[in-house]
């Protein structure tokens, strides 16, 4: 039997621990995301490919792989799966005939739109304890921390010892 993390009482005092709070929210978010994108070809990575290709416009396979931090061979297999589902097409790049541009199909755009709407609903449930303003602040702060170049833990410990 699976127990939801929301049913597990927090050990006393742990609510103030950042690792506990981030871990709990991350687990709840991962569960909600899996429910939404579990049947999407490629799962989470498939969603990221669709969202990136839609947001950035047609990108080469290599550019997508680099942007998403995916090995180019893995990207090829991932795109095979997404293309087989009819969500993307790979077309020759007019600037470099050896490269392929990834383009969303109409079905891919529709699936992305539906998936994004379902993800917004899931995130709204997770963030329901916060006001709209608090949700906006949280997203802004998390984005700032997530995109900051903080270096490796080794670099931080040597700086702290100085």
NUVEXSE-181930 format. One record per residue (C-alpha): residue in three letters; x, y negated, z. Coordinates in steps of 0.5 Angstrom, whole numbers. Example, Ala and Ser with C-alpha at 12.3 -4.5 7.8 and 13.67 -1.06 7.14 Angstrom:
# NUVEXSE-181930
rest=ala; east=25; north=9; up=16 $
rest=ser; east=27; north=2; up=14 $
***
This chain:
# NUVEXSE-181930
rest=unk; east=0; north=0; up=0 $
rest=unk; east=3; north=-7; up=-2 $
rest=unk; east=2; north=-12; up=3 $
rest=unk; east=2; north=-20; up=1 $
rest=unk; east=7; north=-24; up=4 $
rest=unk; east=1; north=-29; up=6 $
rest=unk; east=-1; north=-23; up=11 $
rest=unk; east=6; north=-22; up=14 $
rest=unk; east=6; north=-27; up=20 $
rest=unk; east=13; north=-31; up=20 $
rest=unk; east=17; north=-29; up=26 $
rest=unk; east=17; north=-35; up=31 $
rest=unk; east=22; north=-41; up=29 $
rest=unk; east=24; north=-38; up=22 $
rest=unk; east=19; north=-43; up=19 $
rest=unk; east=24; north=-48; up=20 $
rest=unk; east=29; north=-44; up=16 $
rest=unk; east=30; north=-46; up=9 $
rest=unk; east=32; north=-39; up=6 $
rest=unk; east=26; north=-36; up=9 $
rest=unk; east=21; north=-42; up=7 $
rest=unk; east=25; north=-42; up=0 $
rest=unk; east=24; north=-34; up=0 $
rest=unk; east=17; north=-34; up=1 $
rest=unk; east=15; north=-39; up=-4 $
rest=unk; east=19; north=-36; up=-9 $
rest=unk; east=16; north=-29; up=-8 $
rest=unk; east=9; north=-31; up=-8 $
rest=unk; east=11; north=-35; up=-14 $
rest=unk; east=14; north=-29; up=-17 $
rest=unk; east=8; north=-25; up=-16 $
rest=unk; east=3; north=-30; up=-19 $
rest=unk; east=8; north=-31; up=-25 $
rest=unk; east=8; north=-23; up=-26 $
rest=unk; east=0; north=-23; up=-26 $
rest=unk; east=0; north=-28; up=-31 $
rest=unk; east=6; north=-26; up=-36 $
rest=unk; east=6; north=-19; up=-34 $
rest=unk; east=3; north=-17; up=-41 $
rest=unk; east=7; north=-22; up=-45 $
rest=unk; east=12; north=-19; up=-50 $
rest=unk; east=19; north=-20; up=-46 $
rest=unk; east=16; north=-22; up=-40 $
rest=unk; east=19; north=-28; up=-36 $
rest=unk; east=24; north=-29; up=-42 $
rest=unk; east=19; north=-28; up=-47 $
rest=unk; east=15; north=-34; up=-44 $
rest=unk; east=21; north=-38; up=-44 $
rest=unk; east=23; north=-37; up=-51 $
rest=unk; east=16; north=-39; up=-53 $
rest=unk; east=16; north=-45; up=-48 $
rest=unk; east=23; north=-47; up=-51 $
rest=unk; east=22; north=-46; up=-58 $
rest=unk; east=15; north=-50; up=-57 $
rest=unk; east=18; north=-56; up=-53 $
rest=unk; east=25; north=-56; up=-57 $
rest=unk; east=22; north=-55; up=-64 $
rest=unk; east=25; north=-49; up=-69 $
rest=unk; east=32; north=-47; up=-65 $
rest=unk; east=37; north=-42; up=-68 $
rest=unk; east=37; north=-35; up=-64 $
rest=unk; east=44; north=-37; up=-62 $
rest=unk; east=42; north=-44; up=-59 $
rest=unk; east=36; north=-41; up=-55 $
rest=unk; east=40; north=-35; up=-52 $
rest=unk; east=45; north=-41; up=-50 $
rest=unk; east=40; north=-45; up=-47 $
rest=unk; east=36; north=-40; up=-43 $
rest=unk; east=43; north=-36; up=-41 $
rest=unk; east=41; north=-30; up=-45 $
rest=unk; east=47; north=-26; up=-48 $
rest=unk; east=46; north=-26; up=-56 $
rest=unk; east=45; north=-19; up=-57 $
rest=unk; east=39; north=-19; up=-51 $
rest=unk; east=36; north=-25; up=-55 $
rest=unk; east=36; north=-21; up=-61 $
rest=unk; east=32; north=-15; up=-58 $
rest=unk; east=28; north=-20; up=-54 $
rest=unk; east=26; north=-24; up=-61 $
rest=unk; east=25; north=-17; up=-64 $
rest=unk; east=19; north=-15; up=-59 $
rest=unk; east=16; north=-22; up=-59 $
rest=unk; east=16; north=-22; up=-67 $
rest=unk; east=13; north=-15; up=-67 $
rest=unk; east=7; north=-18; up=-63 $
rest=unk; east=6; north=-24; up=-68 $
rest=unk; east=8; north=-29; up=-64 $
rest=unk; east=14; north=-32; up=-67 $
rest=unk; east=18; north=-32; up=-74 $
rest=unk; east=25; north=-32; up=-76 $
rest=unk; east=26; north=-36; up=-82 $
rest=unk; east=33; north=-38; up=-85 $
rest=unk; east=36; north=-44; up=-83 $
rest=unk; east=36; north=-49; up=-89 $
rest=unk; east=43; north=-52; up=-86 $
rest=unk; east=46; north=-45; up=-85 $
rest=unk; east=43; north=-39; up=-89 $
rest=unk; east=47; north=-34; up=-84 $
rest=unk; east=43; north=-37; up=-78 $
rest=unk; east=36; north=-36; up=-77 $
rest=unk; east=31; north=-41; up=-74 $
rest=unk; east=25; north=-39; up=-69 $
rest=unk; east=19; north=-41; up=-70 $
rest=unk; east=12; north=-40; up=-66 $
rest=unk; east=6; north=-38; up=-70 $
rest=unk; east=-1; north=-40; up=-69 $
rest=unk; east=-2; north=-34; up=-65 $
rest=unk; east=4; north=-36; up=-61 $
rest=unk; east=2; north=-43; up=-60 $
rest=unk; east=-5; north=-40; up=-57 $
rest=unk; east=-2; north=-35; up=-53 $
rest=unk; east=3; north=-40; up=-50 $
rest=unk; east=-2; north=-45; up=-49 $
rest=unk; east=-7; north=-40; up=-45 $
rest=unk; east=-1; north=-37; up=-41 $
rest=unk; east=1; north=-44; up=-39 $
rest=unk; east=-6; north=-46; up=-37 $
rest=unk; east=-6; north=-39; up=-33 $
rest=unk; east=1; north=-41; up=-30 $
rest=unk; east=-2; north=-48; up=-28 $
rest=unk; east=-8; north=-45; up=-24 $
rest=unk; east=-3; north=-40; up=-20 $
rest=unk; east=2; north=-45; up=-18 $
rest=unk; east=-4; north=-50; up=-16 $
rest=unk; east=-6; north=-44; up=-11 $
rest=unk; east=1; north=-43; up=-9 $
rest=unk; east=1; north=-51; up=-8 $
rest=unk; east=-6; north=-52; up=-5 $
rest=unk; east=-3; north=-54; up=2 $
rest=unk; east=0; north=-60; up=-1 $
rest=unk; east=-3; north=-66; up=-3 $
rest=unk; east=-3; north=-68; up=-10 $
rest=unk; east=3; north=-73; up=-9 $
rest=unk; east=6; north=-68; up=-4 $
rest=unk; east=6; north=-63; up=-10 $
rest=unk; east=9; north=-68; up=-15 $
rest=unk; east=15; north=-70; up=-10 $
rest=unk; east=16; north=-63; up=-9 $
rest=unk; east=17; north=-61; up=-16 $
rest=unk; east=21; north=-67; up=-17 $
rest=unk; east=26; north=-65; up=-11 $
rest=unk; east=26; north=-58; up=-13 $
rest=unk; east=28; north=-60; up=-20 $
rest=unk; east=34; north=-65; up=-18 $
rest=unk; east=37; north=-59; up=-14 $
rest=unk; east=36; north=-54; up=-19 $
rest=unk; east=39; north=-58; up=-24 $
rest=unk; east=45; north=-61; up=-20 $
rest=unk; east=52; north=-58; up=-21 $
rest=unk; east=54; north=-57; up=-14 $
rest=unk; east=60; north=-52; up=-16 $
rest=unk; east=61; north=-45; up=-13 $
rest=unk; east=60; north=-44; up=-5 $
rest=unk; east=68; north=-43; up=-5 $
rest=unk; east=69; north=-50; up=-7 $
rest=unk; east=64; north=-53; up=-2 $
rest=unk; east=67; north=-49; up=4 $
rest=unk; east=74; north=-52; up=2 $
rest=unk; east=71; north=-59; up=1 $
rest=unk; east=68; north=-58; up=8 $
rest=unk; east=74; north=-56; up=11 $
rest=unk; east=78; north=-62; up=9 $
***
